[in-house]
Amino acid sequence: MATRTSQTMRPMRPMRPMRPMRSMPPGRGLLLAASVLAALAALAALAGCREERRSAVPATAEATATATAPGAPAAKASAGLAAAKPVAAPIAPAVAPGYEVAILAGGCFWGMEELLRGVAGVIETEVGYVGGDPALARYELVSGGDTGHAESVKVVFDPKRLSYAELLERWYFRMHDPTTVDRQGNDRGSQYRSTIFYTSMAQQATAREVRDRVDRSGAWPAPVVTTLEPAGVFTAAEADHQDYLQRNPDGYTCHFLRE
């Protein structure tokens, strides 16, 4: 058998020496790092503005109404935000000539009506719902606190015997606690808010003046949070709520006149 001659291995080509890495000019590394950090900061700031913009829009009409409370900061116009809805004109319920009507909210309407009915100059009272969609003005819905209504008392009075300012200052602001938001006694929810529903622009001006005067007087240990809202449609409450404490003298109330 013929023997196989071994092949001679070619010698390996020597490796080419690696070129040294080109050094970065002084300061260029710092400049590049600063650029990256600036880009990341810009992205983070953009995300924050979007989140802030979403949270800046009031969720409900009540948030807008709260801006009329004493000491509330003026609303600021901001680019990209939807324009605030114009305030609706107040709706004044029909009343006999020579009389005026006030609509007041400050907790459960049973106790408020009972105190207001005895005020000299008050002609009649009626409890009901105002501030939300009239189609939802039913106790079983309003009591959930989601309809925008407030339990209210419609007060027909003779302005020759009882002025609107006197009705507010001597009675309304003494019969309930105007320093608690969406709460009166054991009752909690936006339907129990402290609100004056003005039926004319003259009433709005008077209500603001009286409310601010009460707030400055120090009669209450905390700031007055009563809001002013234009009166919407007043829907009378169900019959079993009318004159409730007249028919149920031992019924629930958290209202009384403070000294």
C-alpha positions as CSV (number, residue, x, y, z in Angstrom):
1,M,0.0,0.0,0.0
2,A,1.3,3.3,-0.9
3,T,2.0,5.6,1.9
4,R,0.4,9.1,2.1
5,T,2.9,11.8,2.2
6,S,2.0,14.4,4.9
7,Q,1.3,17.9,3.7
8,T,3.4,20.6,5.0
9,M,1.4,23.2,7.0
10,R,1.9,26.8,5.9
11,P,3.1,29.0,8.5
12,M,0.4,31.3,10.1
13,R,0.4,34.9,8.9
14,P,1.4,37.2,11.8
15,M,-1.6,39.1,13.3
16,R,-1.9,42.7,12.3
17,P,-1.4,44.9,15.4
18,M,-4.6,46.6,16.6
19,R,-4.7,50.3,16.1
20,P,-5.0,52.1,19.3
21,M,-8.5,53.6,20.1
22,R,-8.8,57.2,19.1
23,S,-9.2,59.2,22.2
24,M,-12.3,61.4,22.6
25,P,-11.6,65.1,22.7
26,P,-11.6,66.5,26.2
27,G,-15.1,67.5,27.3
28,R,-17.0,65.7,24.5
29,G,-18.0,62.9,26.7
30,L,-19.5,65.2,29.3
31,L,-21.3,67.1,26.5
32,L,-22.8,63.9,25.1
33,A,-24.0,62.8,28.6
34,A,-25.6,66.2,29.3
35,S,-27.5,66.0,26.0
36,V,-28.9,62.5,26.8
37,L,-30.0,63.7,30.3
38,A,-31.6,66.8,28.8
39,A,-33.6,64.7,26.3
40,L,-34.8,62.4,29.1
41,A,-35.8,65.4,31.3
42,A,-37.7,66.9,28.4
43,L,-39.7,63.7,27.9
44,A,-40.5,63.5,31.6
45,A,-41.6,67.1,31.7
46,L,-43.9,66.6,28.7
47,A,-45.6,63.6,30.4
48,G,-46.0,65.6,33.6
49,C,-47.7,68.5,31.7
50,R,-50.2,66.1,30.1
51,E,-51.1,64.5,33.4
52,E,-51.4,67.9,35.1
53,R,-53.6,69.2,32.3
54,R,-56.0,66.2,32.8
55,S,-56.2,66.8,36.5
56,A,-56.7,70.5,36.2
57,V,-60.1,70.2,34.5
58,P,-63.0,70.3,37.1
59,A,-64.7,66.9,37.2
60,T,-68.1,68.3,38.1
61,A,-70.1,71.4,38.0
62,E,-69.8,71.7,41.7
63,A,-66.0,72.1,41.4
64,T,-66.7,75.2,39.3
65,A,-69.3,76.4,41.8
66,T,-66.8,76.0,44.7
67,A,-64.7,78.7,43.1
68,T,-67.3,81.3,44.2
69,A,-66.6,80.5,47.9
70,P,-64.9,83.3,49.8
71,G,-61.1,83.3,49.4
72,A,-61.1,81.0,46.3
73,P,-58.4,82.0,43.8
74,A,-59.5,83.4,40.5
75,A,-59.5,81.0,37.6
76,K,-56.5,81.2,35.3
77,A,-56.8,80.9,31.6
78,S,-54.4,78.3,30.2
79,A,-53.6,77.5,26.5
80,G,-55.1,74.2,25.4
81,L,-57.7,74.1,28.2
82,A,-61.4,74.1,27.2
83,A,-63.0,77.4,27.9
84,A,-65.2,77.5,31.0
85,K,-68.9,77.2,30.4
86,P,-70.8,80.4,30.8
87,V,-72.8,80.7,34.0
88,A,-76.5,80.1,33.3
89,A,-79.0,82.8,34.0
90,P,-80.9,82.1,37.2
91,I,-84.4,80.8,37.0
92,A,-86.9,82.6,39.4
93,P,-89.9,80.5,40.3
94,A,-93.3,82.2,39.8
95,V,-94.4,84.2,42.8
96,A,-97.4,86.5,43.6
97,P,-96.8,90.2,43.0
98,G,-95.1,92.0,45.8
99,Y,-93.4,88.8,47.1
100,E,-89.9,87.5,46.5
101,V,-88.5,83.9,46.6
102,A,-85.3,82.6,48.0
103,I,-83.8,79.1,47.5
104,L,-81.5,77.9,50.3
105,A,-79.6,74.6,50.8
106,G,-77.8,73.7,54.0
107,G,-78.3,70.0,54.9
108,C,-81.5,68.0,55.3
109,F,-84.4,70.1,54.2
110,W,-86.7,68.9,57.0
111,G,-85.0,70.9,59.7
112,M,-84.4,74.0,57.6
113,E,-88.0,74.2,56.5
114,E,-89.2,73.9,60.1
115,L,-87.1,76.9,61.2
116,L,-87.8,79.0,58.2
117,R,-91.6,78.6,58.3
118,G,-91.7,80.5,61.7
119,V,-89.7,83.6,60.5
120,A,-91.8,86.8,60.5
121,G,-92.2,87.8,56.9
122,V,-92.1,84.3,55.4
123,I,-95.3,83.6,53.5
124,E,-94.8,79.9,52.6
125,T,-92.1,77.3,52.3
126,E,-91.6,74.2,50.2
127,V,-88.8,71.6,50.1
128,G,-87.4,70.3,46.9
129,Y,-84.4,69.7,44.7
130,V,-82.3,72.2,42.6
131,G,-78.9,72.2,41.0
132,G,-79.1,69.1,38.7
133,D,-81.1,67.7,35.8
134,P,-84.8,68.0,36.6
135,A,-85.3,64.5,35.1
136,L,-83.3,63.1,37.9
137,A,-85.0,65.1,40.7
138,R,-86.3,62.2,42.7
139,Y,-85.4,61.4,46.3
140,E,-84.1,57.8,45.5
141,L,-81.7,59.3,43.0
142,V,-80.7,62.6,44.7
143,S,-80.0,60.7,48.0
144,G,-77.1,59.0,46.2
145,G,-75.3,62.3,45.9
146,D,-74.5,61.9,42.1
147,T,-77.2,64.0,40.4
148,G,-75.8,67.5,41.3
149,H,-79.0,68.4,43.2
150,A,-79.1,69.9,46.7
151,E,-81.9,69.4,49.2
152,S,-83.3,72.9,49.3
153,V,-86.0,75.0,50.7
154,K,-88.0,77.5,48.6
155,V,-88.9,80.4,50.7
156,V,-91.6,82.9,49.6
157,F,-91.3,86.1,51.7
158,D,-92.5,89.6,51.8
159,P,-89.6,92.0,51.3
160,K,-91.5,94.8,53.0
161,R,-91.3,92.8,56.2
162,L,-88.2,90.7,55.7
163,S,-85.3,91.7,53.5
164,Y,-83.3,89.1,51.6
165,A,-80.1,90.1,53.4
166,E,-81.8,89.7,56.8
167,L,-83.2,86.3,55.8
168,L,-79.6,85.2,55.1
169,E,-77.7,86.8,57.9
170,R,-80.1,86.4,60.8
171,W,-81.5,83.1,59.9
172,Y,-79.8,81.0,57.1
173,F,-76.3,81.5,58.4
174,R,-77.3,80.7,62.0
175,M,-79.4,77.6,61.4
176,H,-76.8,75.5,59.8
177,D,-73.0,75.1,59.9
178,P,-71.7,76.9,56.7
179,T,-68.1,75.8,57.3
180,T,-68.4,72.1,56.3
181,V,-68.2,70.9,52.7
182,D,-70.9,68.5,51.6
183,R,-71.8,67.7,55.2
184,Q,-74.3,68.8,57.8
185,G,-74.6,67.0,61.1
186,N,-74.6,63.2,60.4
187,D,-75.6,63.8,56.7
188,R,-72.8,63.6,54.2
189,G,-72.9,64.1,50.4
190,S,-73.1,66.9,47.8
191,Q,-76.9,66.9,48.2
192,Y,-76.3,68.4,51.7
193,R,-74.0,71.2,50.6
194,S,-74.2,74.7,51.9
195,T,-75.4,76.7,48.9
196,I,-77.4,79.8,48.2
197,F,-79.3,79.5,44.8
198,Y,-79.8,83.1,43.8
199,T,-82.8,83.9,41.6
200,S,-81.6,87.2,40.3
201,M,-78.3,89.1,39.9
202,A,-79.4,91.4,42.7
203,Q,-79.7,88.4,45.0
204,Q,-76.3,87.2,43.9
205,A,-74.7,90.5,44.9
206,T,-76.5,90.6,48.2
207,A,-75.7,86.9,49.0
208,R,-72.0,87.4,48.3
209,E,-71.9,90.5,50.5
210,V,-73.7,88.8,53.4
211,R,-71.6,85.6,53.1
212,D,-68.3,87.5,53.1
213,R,-69.4,89.6,56.0
214,V,-70.3,86.5,58.0
215,D,-67.0,85.0,57.1
216,R,-65.0,88.1,58.2
217,S,-67.0,88.4,61.5
218,G,-65.4,85.4,63.1
219,A,-68.8,84.1,64.2
220,W,-67.6,80.7,63.0
221,P,-64.3,79.2,64.0
222,A,-63.5,78.0,60.4
223,P,-63.8,79.7,57.0
224,V,-67.3,79.8,55.5
225,V,-67.5,77.5,52.4
226,T,-71.1,78.4,51.3
227,T,-71.2,78.5,47.5
228,L,-73.4,80.7,45.3
229,E,-75.1,79.1,42.3
230,P,-77.7,80.4,39.9
231,A,-81.0,78.8,40.6
232,G,-82.0,76.1,38.2
233,V,-85.3,74.4,37.9
234,F,-86.7,73.9,41.4
235,T,-88.5,70.5,41.6
236,A,-90.8,70.0,44.6
237,A,-89.9,67.0,46.7
238,E,-92.3,64.1,47.3
239,A,-95.4,64.7,49.5
240,D,-94.0,62.8,52.5
241,H,-91.1,65.3,52.7
242,Q,-93.3,68.4,52.8
243,D,-93.9,69.8,56.3
244,Y,-92.2,66.7,57.6
245,L,-91.5,67.9,61.2
246,Q,-95.0,69.3,61.4
247,R,-96.3,65.8,60.9
248,N,-93.5,64.1,62.8
249,P,-92.5,66.4,65.7
250,D,-89.9,63.9,67.0
251,G,-88.4,63.4,63.6
252,Y,-84.7,63.9,62.7
253,T,-83.2,67.3,62.5
254,C,-79.7,68.7,62.9
255,H,-80.7,72.4,62.6
256,F,-81.0,74.9,65.3
257,L,-80.4,78.7,65.7
258,R,-76.9,79.6,67.0
259,E,-76.5,82.7,69.3
